[in-house]
Amino acid sequence: MSNLFKKVWESVSTRSSNSSRHSSSSNLSYTGSIHPHVSLSNSDQIMTTSSSSSTGEFDRIPIDVFMQILKLLRPHEVAMLTAVCKSWKLIVSDNRLWVYYLQNQHVPWDSIFFSEVNLRSGYPLRTYPCQMQSFMHIYGQRAKVPGAIIIDGGSGYCKFGWSKFDSPSGRSATFLEFGNIESPMYSRLRHFFATIYNRMLVKSSTQPIVVSIPICQYDDTEAAKAARRQLKEAIYSALFGMNVPSVCAVSQATLALFAAQRTSGIVVNIGFHQTSVVPILHGKIMRKVGVEAVGVGALKLTGYLREQMQQRNLHFDSLYTVRSLKENLCYVALDYEAELGKDTEASYEVAAVGWFTLKRERFQTGEILFQPRIAGMRAMGLHQAVGLCVDHCHGAELSADESWFKTIVLAGGTACLPGLAERLEKEVRDLLPPSIANGIRVIPPPYGADSAWYGAKLVSNLSSFPDSWCITKKEFRSKARRNLIW
């Protein structure tokens, strides 16, 4: 391999222009899939200029073999070849070569393409995709991105970690319930963020931060707007008081939508205490359309399973045991009445506790999302809340393209229950008129309980981050009001 690299650099240094590439060898061949909308016009330029190209001794090598040799080099070494001459620059700038490098990163290629096309310009999002730059340029910019600390402030617990990592590195209580709840919000936030930084062993002044904020204060009233503004300013004040260089605060629902590679749709976030149905158009929450709230959340499901286990005299030590059984044995039936006639008994071993066997409890637990009355609750079913939101979006006529609200993305740990997406899609289709129900699709949480964290990861690894998404301390102090996602 070292001899090959040596030969490459020797050829570059000579810049020989005595031979030309054979036209019969000008057919490009690449492995790996490329998004159909990627422009690869520079490959055509390579073929049309092949007769006059000059790449030293490599002019004698067919271009498909030549490109395979380039793939053996590291990206920064290939980038250096652009300084040799126009021929080398044209060849090594080929989009498919840099797509190959991007495909070999930890982040899936389709996620990279989605984020660079739709999110690169920052907020407010454009209503049309950004014009793509060369992938060589995008690769270089992404390599320079400093990364960020990500804190996904869930409604029950939060996930935190480094944006360059594949998954969150830790979890803690959410900042909405952290510390003494009687203390001022600013003090609680300072304590919370300081704790996270200490756990990560990172200085707050070194990296930008992306904070996801749980949906709260649902209404579009002046009082709700003031409450959201107060919490947002408390978050910025606490972080800038800790000398964080730049901050990006984004709604948890919006980030979950990004993780599903969508900028518009309806997010159904099953939180710790309640479920929120959030319409989002071009990354902005449509509060005027209406955010629906259902008083059934993960805690209610766990509590209902506990009651059923107690009725069967199944003994357990803590709610941790019940939650483990819910996460590993429970599911949502596509047809509840038909499921009642089936044998659904199954067992699971909870670590350090023992084996437990559940029967009808497996599907009756998740059924309270659709029929809260069986658990003694007076609330509308999840499908009714989603159907109401879809109907409101349809009536609002916010966009000529009505498909934006027909993509429904599930978010939250409880949303990972098997069968939930299929049942919700079926119930919503049955509830709405065919003209509206046609085309509705429900997508399971793309990254499970960590979907919002991965949405923040997409944003923080953008080639334009942090400039296009973050606000600095100077901007915050000067009251340079930007329409940040909320």
ROVOVEX-40214 format. One line per 2 residues: number of its first residue (from 1); their letters; for each residue z, x, y of C-alpha. Coordinates in pm, whole numbers. Layout:
BEGIN
NUM) a) Z:X:Y ~ ...
END
This chain:
BEGIN
1) ms) 0:0:0 ~ 85:285:238
3) nl) -257:439:170 ~ -422:109:260
5) fk) -234:89:591 ~ -325:450:662
7) kv) -690:375:594 ~ -675:76:831
9) we) -532:278:1116 ~ -772:567:1055
11) sv) -1059:320:1072 ~ -923:169:1391
13) st) -886:506:1556 ~ -1246:605:1488
15) rs) -1380:274:1631 ~ -1700:343:1449
17) sn) -1996:139:1568 ~ -2262:276:1334
19) ss) -2280:-6:1081 ~ -2296:-378:1092
21) rh) -2151:-643:867 ~ -2394:-791:614
23) ss) -2483:-1147:708 ~ -2469:-1249:343
25) ss) -2095:-1165:343 ~ -2001:-1369:644
27) nl) -1852:-1666:458 ~ -1480:-1705:535
29) sy) -1250:-1792:248 ~ -883:-1886:292
31) tg) -607:-2023:79 ~ -363:-2287:189
33) si) -410:-2623:356 ~ -486:-2651:725
35) hp) -420:-2957:934 ~ -746:-3149:989
37) hv) -702:-3144:1367 ~ -669:-2764:1392
39) sl) -957:-2608:1580 ~ -1105:-2310:1398
41) sn) -1407:-2254:1621 ~ -1340:-1883:1658
43) sd) -1438:-1840:1293 ~ -1785:-1958:1387
45) qi) -1788:-1698:1661 ~ -1704:-1432:1406
47) mt) -2003:-1526:1196 ~ -2245:-1547:1489
49) ts) -2138:-1209:1622 ~ -2109:-1039:1284
51) ss) -2438:-858:1328 ~ -2301:-665:1624
53) ss) -1936:-630:1519 ~ -1773:-292:1496
55) tg) -1460:-248:1289 ~ -1514:106:1175
57) ef) -1544:166:801 ~ -1446:-195:733
59) dr) -1791:-314:849 ~ -1906:-255:491
61) ip) -1647:-493:346 ~ -1728:-866:310
63) id) -1532:-1062:567 ~ -1343:-1271:310
65) vf) -1214:-952:147 ~ -1149:-806:490
67) mq) -931:-1104:586 ~ -735:-1069:265
69) il) -663:-708:362 ~ -541:-822:703
71) kl) -302:-1063:534 ~ -134:-766:368
73) lr) -36:-635:709 ~ 260:-762:903
75) ph) 184:-1001:1192 ~ 283:-758:1466
77) ev) 56:-493:1313 ~ -236:-736:1311
79) am) -163:-829:1672 ~ -190:-462:1772
81) lt) -549:-457:1645 ~ -657:-684:1932
83) av) -630:-385:2166 ~ -898:-190:1981
85) ck) -1213:-370:2094 ~ -1363:-716:2131
87) sw) -1482:-727:1770 ~ -1137:-655:1631
89) kl) -980:-901:1877 ~ -1220:-1177:1773
91) iv) -1158:-1124:1403 ~ -779:-1087:1402
93) sd) -737:-1380:1643 ~ -881:-1620:1389
95) nr) -665:-1933:1374 ~ -667:-1951:995
97) lw) -518:-1606:967 ~ -224:-1704:1189
99) vy) -189:-2041:1017 ~ -142:-1835:701
101) yl) 142:-1642:867 ~ 301:-1965:996
103) qn) 276:-2121:650 ~ 477:-1834:507
105) qh) 777:-1900:730 ~ 1088:-2095:625
107) vp) 992:-2396:838 ~ 731:-2622:673
109) wd) 387:-2587:828 ~ 347:-2959:898
111) si) 674:-2957:1095 ~ 555:-2659:1300
113) ff) 224:-2830:1377 ~ 393:-3158:1472
115) se) 643:-2993:1704 ~ 394:-2764:1878
117) vn) 149:-3050:1938 ~ 395:-3322:2041
119) lr) 714:-3155:2168 ~ 600:-2832:2327
121) sg) 565:-2975:2678 ~ 930:-3082:2688
123) yp) 1073:-3408:2813 ~ 939:-3651:2919
125) lr) 700:-3633:2627 ~ 333:-3668:2699
127) ty) 165:-3985:2579 ~ -111:-3769:2433
129) pc) -85:-3450:2224 ~ -78:-3115:2402
131) qm) -392:-2905:2392 ~ -331:-2645:2126
133) qs) -334:-2281:2220 ~ -441:-2019:1969
135) fm) -203:-1994:1675 ~ -179:-1622:1734
137) hi) -32:-1697:2078 ~ 199:-1965:1937
139) yg) 317:-1731:1661 ~ 396:-1463:1914
141) qr) 589:-1703:2136 ~ 787:-1846:1844
143) ak) 881:-1495:1739 ~ 1032:-1436:2085
145) vp) 1234:-1758:2094 ~ 1601:-1658:2110
147) ga) 1718:-1940:1888 ~ 2009:-2168:1971
149) ii) 2342:-2301:1857 ~ 2298:-2656:1725
151) id) 2581:-2909:1729 ~ 2496:-3246:1580
153) gg) 2776:-3468:1705 ~ 2776:-3739:1442
155) sg) 2983:-4055:1467 ~ 3211:-3952:1178
157) yc) 3181:-3574:1165 ~ 2954:-3317:1323
159) kf) 2733:-3045:1179 ~ 2692:-2712:1352
161) gw) 2493:-2399:1287 ~ 2232:-2149:1400
163) sk) 1877:-2272:1457 ~ 1729:-1981:1260
165) fd) 1921:-2088:948 ~ 1785:-2333:692
167) sp) 2081:-2572:713 ~ 2406:-2629:906
169) sg) 2669:-2366:846 ~ 2973:-2589:891
171) rs) 3118:-2932:965 ~ 3406:-3064:1169
173) at) 3542:-3385:1320 ~ 3310:-3532:1581
175) fl) 3390:-3459:1946 ~ 3436:-3831:2009
177) ef) 3748:-3818:1790 ~ 3846:-3454:1835
179) gn) 4189:-3355:1964 ~ 4421:-3584:2156
181) ie) 4220:-3898:2237 ~ 4446:-3959:2538
183) sp) 4340:-3631:2699 ~ 4057:-3631:2955
185) my) 3711:-3611:2800 ~ 3637:-3278:2970
187) sr) 3946:-3115:2815 ~ 3867:-3251:2471
189) lr) 3510:-3128:2495 ~ 3618:-2779:2603
191) hf) 3857:-2764:2310 ~ 3592:-2893:2072
193) fa) 3314:-2655:2177 ~ 3553:-2358:2186
195) ti) 3656:-2439:1829 ~ 3294:-2448:1712
197) yn) 3212:-2117:1877 ~ 3521:-1958:1722
199) rm) 3424:-2081:1378 ~ 3073:-1943:1420
201) lv) 3206:-1614:1560 ~ 2960:-1639:1850
203) ks) 3013:-1585:2221 ~ 2921:-1892:2423
205) st) 2737:-1686:2684 ~ 2481:-1541:2446
207) qp) 2262:-1832:2332 ~ 2132:-2171:2450
209) iv) 2279:-2477:2283 ~ 2131:-2804:2158
211) vs) 2378:-3093:2136 ~ 2293:-3421:1968
213) ip) 2483:-3716:2104 ~ 2571:-4026:1899
215) ic) 2438:-4358:2019 ~ 2709:-4524:2225
217) qy) 2728:-4771:2512 ~ 2430:-4964:2379
219) dd) 2369:-5198:2672 ~ 2134:-5153:2966
221) te) 2403:-5272:3209 ~ 2520:-5066:3505
223) aa) 2860:-5016:3342 ~ 2701:-4880:3024
225) ka) 2471:-4653:3225 ~ 2769:-4517:3418
227) ar) 2961:-4450:3095 ~ 2668:-4262:2941
229) rq) 2620:-4063:3260 ~ 2988:-3973:3268
231) lk) 2985:-3847:2908 ~ 2663:-3652:2967
233) ea) 2801:-3480:3277 ~ 3126:-3403:3093
235) iy) 2928:-3231:2816 ~ 2727:-3022:3064
237) sa) 3035:-2938:3270 ~ 3232:-2827:2964
239) lf) 2953:-2606:2832 ~ 2858:-2452:3165
241) gm) 3228:-2391:3226 ~ 3214:-2174:2913
243) nv) 2915:-1983:3059 ~ 2656:-2122:2818
245) ps) 2319:-2006:2963 ~ 2131:-2335:2909
247) vc) 2198:-2672:2749 ~ 1982:-2937:2583
249) av) 2152:-3272:2514 ~ 1944:-3516:2310
251) sq) 2018:-3850:2148 ~ 2095:-3828:1778
253) at) 1850:-4111:1708 ~ 1569:-3928:1889
255) la) 1628:-3609:1693 ~ 1629:-3800:1364
257) lf) 1292:-3944:1466 ~ 1160:-3593:1541
259) aa) 1276:-3479:1197 ~ 1054:-3751:1049
261) qr) 764:-3608:1256 ~ 743:-3910:1483
263) ts) 787:-3953:1857 ~ 783:-4333:1850
265) gi) 943:-4577:1612 ~ 1265:-4759:1531
267) vv) 1558:-4552:1409 ~ 1817:-4724:1190
269) ni) 2122:-4500:1213 ~ 2400:-4597:971
271) gf) 2695:-4433:1139 ~ 3059:-4396:1044
273) hq) 3183:-4718:1204 ~ 2867:-4920:1269
275) ts) 2490:-4924:1237 ~ 2256:-4898:1534
277) vv) 1892:-5004:1545 ~ 1724:-4800:1818
279) pi) 1367:-4853:1948 ~ 1214:-4528:2077
281) lh) 879:-4490:2254 ~ 747:-4140:2328
283) gk) 1095:-3996:2270 ~ 1269:-4232:2512
285) im) 1516:-4498:2399 ~ 1393:-4839:2506
287) rk) 1728:-4987:2612 ~ 1556:-5263:2807
289) vg) 1405:-5382:2481 ~ 1750:-5376:2328
291) ve) 1949:-5154:2092 ~ 2087:-5372:1813
293) av) 2434:-5295:1674 ~ 2571:-5412:1339
295) gv) 2942:-5379:1268 ~ 2889:-5236:920
297) ga) 2899:-4860:875 ~ 2978:-4595:617
299) lk) 3353:-4656:644 ~ 3310:-5027:562
301) lt) 3107:-4946:251 ~ 3366:-4696:133
303) gy) 3644:-4947:201 ~ 3466:-5224:11
305) lr) 3412:-4997:-291 ~ 3783:-4910:-279
307) eq) 3874:-5279:-287 ~ 3651:-5338:-588
309) mq) 3801:-5043:-772 ~ 4151:-5169:-701
311) qr) 4059:-5510:-839 ~ 3954:-5339:-1163
313) nl) 4273:-5129:-1167 ~ 4079:-4806:-1128
315) hf) 4329:-4555:-992 ~ 4229:-4285:-744
317) ds) 4414:-4042:-522 ~ 4221:-4055:-196
319) ly) 3924:-4196:-10 ~ 3746:-3869:-89
321) tv) 3723:-3984:-451 ~ 3585:-4323:-347
323) rs) 3333:-4162:-112 ~ 3216:-3925:-385
325) lk) 3157:-4218:-619 ~ 2970:-4404:-345
327) en) 2743:-4108:-279 ~ 2670:-4034:-645
329) lc) 2673:-4369:-826 ~ 2594:-4644:-576
331) yv) 2249:-4772:-491 ~ 2077:-5071:-329
333) al) 1912:-5325:-556 ~ 1561:-5440:-471
335) dy) 1651:-5788:-604 ~ 2026:-5853:-588
337) ea) 2028:-6170:-800 ~ 1818:-6009:-1072
339) el) 2042:-5701:-1073 ~ 2347:-5915:-1149
341) gk) 2202:-5985:-1495 ~ 2150:-5620:-1584
343) dt) 2376:-5363:-1746 ~ 2432:-5113:-1466
345) ea) 2734:-4925:-1603 ~ 2739:-4552:-1521
347) sy) 2999:-4274:-1503 ~ 3057:-3977:-1277
349) ev) 3308:-3693:-1279 ~ 3477:-3622:-947
351) aa) 3570:-3256:-926 ~ 3940:-3187:-991
353) vg) 4005:-3562:-1035 ~ 3829:-3687:-1346
355) wf) 3574:-3935:-1478 ~ 3515:-4280:-1328
357) tl) 3297:-4563:-1456 ~ 3144:-4823:-1226
359) kr) 2950:-5137:-1315 ~ 2841:-5399:-1063
361) er) 3022:-5206:-792 ~ 2731:-4964:-793
363) fq) 2494:-5207:-621 ~ 2742:-5455:-472
365) tg) 2873:-5185:-237 ~ 2537:-5133:-66
367) ei) 2463:-5505:-71 ~ 2707:-5568:216
369) lf) 2450:-5405:445 ~ 2233:-5711:384
371) qp) 2503:-5967:305 ~ 2817:-5871:501
373) ri) 2977:-6206:411 ~ 3044:-6096:51
375) ag) 3288:-5844:198 ~ 3442:-6105:428
377) mr) 3264:-5985:743 ~ 3092:-6201:1002
379) am) 2788:-6000:1103 ~ 2412:-6021:1071
381) gl) 2243:-5834:790 ~ 2068:-5504:845
383) hq) 1725:-5660:786 ~ 1800:-5927:1044
385) av) 1895:-5667:1306 ~ 1579:-5466:1235
387) gl) 1363:-5779:1239 ~ 1514:-5880:1574
389) cv) 1439:-5536:1717 ~ 1080:-5545:1590
391) dh) 1032:-5890:1740 ~ 1168:-5772:2076
393) ch) 937:-5467:2072 ~ 641:-5690:1994
395) ga) 728:-5927:2277 ~ 787:-5650:2531
397) el) 422:-5531:2507 ~ 515:-5177:2610
399) sa) 206:-5021:2457 ~ -143:-5131:2365
401) de) -87:-4969:2027 ~ 164:-5194:1851
403) sw) 197:-4958:1557 ~ 464:-4759:1744
405) fk) 746:-4994:1638 ~ 621:-5042:1282
407) ti) 757:-4708:1166 ~ 1125:-4747:1080
409) vl) 1318:-4425:1014 ~ 1655:-4431:839
411) ag) 1925:-4186:947 ~ 2282:-4109:845
413) gt) 2449:-4017:517 ~ 2482:-4375:393
415) ac) 2110:-4429:460 ~ 2048:-4193:167
417) lp) 2154:-4461:-84 ~ 1873:-4490:-341
419) gl) 1665:-4805:-299 ~ 1770:-4875:60
421) ae) 1432:-4797:219 ~ 1241:-5012:-31
423) rl) 1483:-5306:1 ~ 1484:-5295:381
425) ek) 1104:-5286:398 ~ 1082:-5582:160
427) ev) 1339:-5789:352 ~ 1188:-5717:693
429) rd) 837:-5803:574 ~ 965:-6134:432
431) ll) 1151:-6211:754 ~ 871:-6156:1006
433) pp) 537:-6335:1053 ~ 252:-6165:863
435) si) 77:-6067:1187 ~ 379:-5858:1288
437) an) 498:-5752:943 ~ 163:-5602:848
439) gi) 184:-5223:858 ~ 563:-5195:868
441) rv) 688:-4889:685 ~ 1045:-4772:624
443) ip) 1098:-4396:585 ~ 1411:-4260:411
445) pp) 1613:-3992:594 ~ 1378:-3690:583
447) yg) 1668:-3442:557 ~ 1943:-3667:432
449) ad) 2261:-3675:636 ~ 2141:-3371:834
451) sa) 1820:-3526:975 ~ 1934:-3506:1338
453) wy) 2033:-3141:1290 ~ 1685:-3061:1161
455) ga) 1532:-3249:1454 ~ 1729:-3021:1685
457) kl) 1608:-2724:1480 ~ 1246:-2826:1550
459) vs) 1315:-2838:1923 ~ 1508:-2510:1938
461) nl) 1235:-2316:1752 ~ 951:-2438:1973
463) ss) 732:-2171:2131 ~ 828:-2311:2474
465) fp) 1205:-2321:2411 ~ 1436:-2309:2603
467) ds) 1241:-2346:2928 ~ 1081:-2683:2852
469) wc) 1388:-2854:2704 ~ 1703:-2706:2853
471) it) 1880:-2733:3186 ~ 2047:-2425:3331
473) kk) 2379:-2396:3508 ~ 2201:-2347:3840
475) ef) 1994:-2661:3793 ~ 2299:-2860:3695
477) rs) 2500:-2743:3995 ~ 2219:-2812:4237
479) ka) 2189:-3163:4096 ~ 1827:-3108:4001
481) rr) 1809:-3436:3815 ~ 1578:-3432:3520
483) nl) 1514:-3733:3301 ~ 1682:-3593:2993
485) iw) 1668:-3793:2673 ~ 1972:-4015:2628
END
